[in-house]
Amino acid sequence: MALVYLDDIRLNAEISGPVGGPAVVLIHALGTNLHIWDAVVPRLPAGCRVLRFDLRGHGASDVPPPPYAMGALIRDAERLIAHFGLRDAVVVGLSLGGLVAQGLAVKRLDLVRAMVLSNTAAKIGSAALWAERIEVMRAGAEAYAPAALERMFGRRWREIEGVEPVRQMLLATAFDGWAGCAAAIGGTDFYTPTAALTLPTLVIAGANDGTTPPDLVRETAELILGHRWHLMRGAGHLPMVEKPDDYAAVIADFLRSLGHD
């Protein structure tokens, strides 16, 4: 991993796979970091050039003062893709990362060949909801985490293998970074621009996801002409944690169907 120095921010990024290979860009969820993809990367086709990074305010990236605009998150992804000389990428966005992926596809179709929208939607909650959650988080991530993890994994979240690293990611996320990105989510409604997209798109939902329930994810999927739909049973908001083999296989199959391997 290395810090990439852009004109106004340093972002932590990791790139792997053969130079010149088909590009895959992985964008994580709120309160996580690039390590949420640790079990996915080695399961993708070996020929792919895979970029993952910490969103601003997360992981080892810089933490500017909140709030953040969704446009800033999209521009960060756009500049990182250009920095590494990638093009025609398949962009895989998880939750918040899925909003970034949608915005990037709308803005820079020359960079984005296809999308995987995972556990996300064109609009996630409302500004009021996210303002309320920011105030809860202000009291401390330890207090916020149980309810958040229950939304992600269900009532028996404490029994699920892999939850503790996710909890630690949340606890380690700077409040300003979390709040900044939460404000960006609250201010984003991509229903109209996403409905204009026609690029190949795989949409993944988790049957047990209380953060972006399957019906909400399906509503966004149906905006995109020709989308492919996959419901992961026995998984919640972070299926790469609960079912990494199955999740990576679904993405790998999509990549191969595009000849992107």
N, C-alpha and C positions, 0 to 999 in steps of 0.2 A: 504494500500500500504506500501511496505517496501523496503529498499535498500538491494540488495543482493551483498555481497562482494565476488567478484571473484578475481583471483590472480593479475589482472592488471587493473580492472575497477569495479565500482559500478553501478549496473543497477537497476532501479526502476521497481518493479514487483508487480502484484496483482494476487492472486490465489483464486478461489472461487469454490463452489460446493463440493459434498461429497468426502472425501478421498477414493481413490480406484476407483472412477468413471471413465468412459471412458474419455481420455484426449483430450482436444481441445486447441490448441495454436493459439492465434490471434496476427498477426504482422502488425503494422500500416504502413502508407505511409509517404513519405518525408514531413517534415514540420508540421506533426501532432503529436499525442502522444497516449498513451493507452486509453484516453478518447474518441477517435473516435469510440470505441466499446461500449460506455455506453448504447446505445439503443439496442444493439445486445445481450449482455450477458444475461439479464433477459428473453429474448425470445427464448433462446436455451433450449433443453431438460433439465429438472431439475436434471437428474442424472449425467450430465457431470461435469467433473473437468476442469475448464477453467483457463488457464494461459494467461495473457496479460502483456506486459511490454513496457517500453520506450526504443526504440533503442538507442545505444550510440549517444551522442550528442543531444538528444531530451528529452523533459519533465524534469523529476527530475534525469535522469541518468547522469553520468559523461560526460564531454565534452573534449575528448582528442584533441590535435592539429590535424588539417586536413593535408593531405587527409586520408580517410579510404579505406581499401581494402574490397571488398565484402567478402573475406574469413574471415575477422575479424567479420563482422556482422553475418555471418553464425555460426562462432564459439561461439559468444555470445549466440545465440539462443540454440545451442547445449548444452552449459554448463548450461544454465538456466533450460532447460528441465531435465537434469541430476540432478541438484540441488534439484528440487522438486520431484524427483523420478518418473517422468512420463515415459511412454513408449507407443508404438503403438498409437501415437497421430494423430489426424486429424489436419493438420496445415493449417490455413486460412491466406493467405498473400494478402495484399492490396497494389498494385502498387510496390513500393520499397519492401514492405513486401513479395510480390509475388516472387520477385527475390530471396530473402532470403529463402523462402519456397522451391523453385526449387533447390537451391544449397544444402539445408539441406537434401532434399530427395535423391539427388545424392550421398551425402557424408555418410548419416546415415539412410539408409532404415530400420535399426533395430529400430529407434526411430519414424519413420513416417509411419503410416498405409495408409493414404490417404491425398490428398491435395484439398483445395479450392483456386484456383487462381483467384483473383478478380481484374479486371481493371489493368491488368499487361501484361507482355510479356516476352519472352526469352531475348529480347534486347529492351531497351527503349531509343531511341535517340542515339546520338553519343558522343564521348568524346568532340568534338568541340562544340556541342550544349550545353552540360552541363558546359563546361568552360565558355562559353558566359553567361549562366544564373548565374553562380557563380559571375561573374563580375557585373552583374545587381544587384544581391542580396547584393553585397558588399556596394552598395550605400544606402542600407537600405531596410528593409522588407516592409515598407509603400509604397515605390515606386514599389517594385516588385509585391506586392499582387494583384492589380487589374487585371493584365494580367494573373497571375496564376489562380485566381479564375474564370476568364472568360473561361480559358481552361478547368477547372474542371466542371463548372456548366452551361456554355453557356453565351450568351450576356446579358441575363436578370438575372444574378447571384445575383444582389442586392435585387431582389424580392423574392428570395427563402428562406423559413424558415429554420433556422439552419445554414446558411452561416456565420453569425457573430461569433459563437464559433470557427468555422474552421479558420476564419481570425485571431482571437485572438491566436489560437494555432500557426499559422505561425509567427505572430509578436513576440510571446514569445520564439520561437526557437532560440537558440544561433547561430550566424552566423557560427562559427567554426563547430558546429554540422551539420548544414544544408549543408555547403560547403563540409564537409567531406563525408557525405552520398551521395551528388550529384556527387562527384568525383567517388564514388564506383559504382553508376549507370552508369556513362559514361564509365567506364572501364569494364563493364560486357557484355558478349555475351554467353548466355546459349543455343543457338540453338542446338548444337551437344549433350551436356549432357542431355538436357531435352528430346530430341527425343529418348533417350534410356530408358526413364522411362515408366513403365507399371502399376504403382499403380493406384487405383481408384482416379479419378480427376474430380472435378466439376470446370468448367471455367465460370466466370460471367463477362459480359461486360455491360456497360451503353450506351444506344443509343445516348446520348448527350455528350459523353465523348470526349473532345478534347485533352486530355493528352495521353491517350491510346485508340485511336479510336477502335470501334468494329472490323474492318477488321484486325487491328494489333493483337488484342487479339485472334481473331479467327485463325489467322495464327499460333500462339503459341499453341492453343488448338489442332489443327490438327496434331501437332507433337506427341501427346500423344495418344497411342492406347487405344481405348475404353473410351475416355473422354466423359463427359456430358457437354452440352452447355446450357447456359441460358442468353438470352439478356433481360436486364431490360429496358423497354420503359419508357420514361419520367424521366430518371435518367442519371446523368453524371458520373464523376470520383469517387464520394463518395456516392454510392447508399444507404449506411447505414444511411446517413444524410437525404437524400431526401425521401426515402421510407423504413424506418426501419422495418415496419411490413412485407412487401413483401420480403425484403432482408433476414431477419432472417428466414422467413418461407422457403425460398429456401435452405438455409444452413441446417436448422433443418430437412427438408425432406431428404436431402442427408445423414445426420448423421443416420437417422432412416433406410434408405435403406441399410446401412452398419451394422445395429444392434448396432450402436455406440451411444446409448442413455440410 
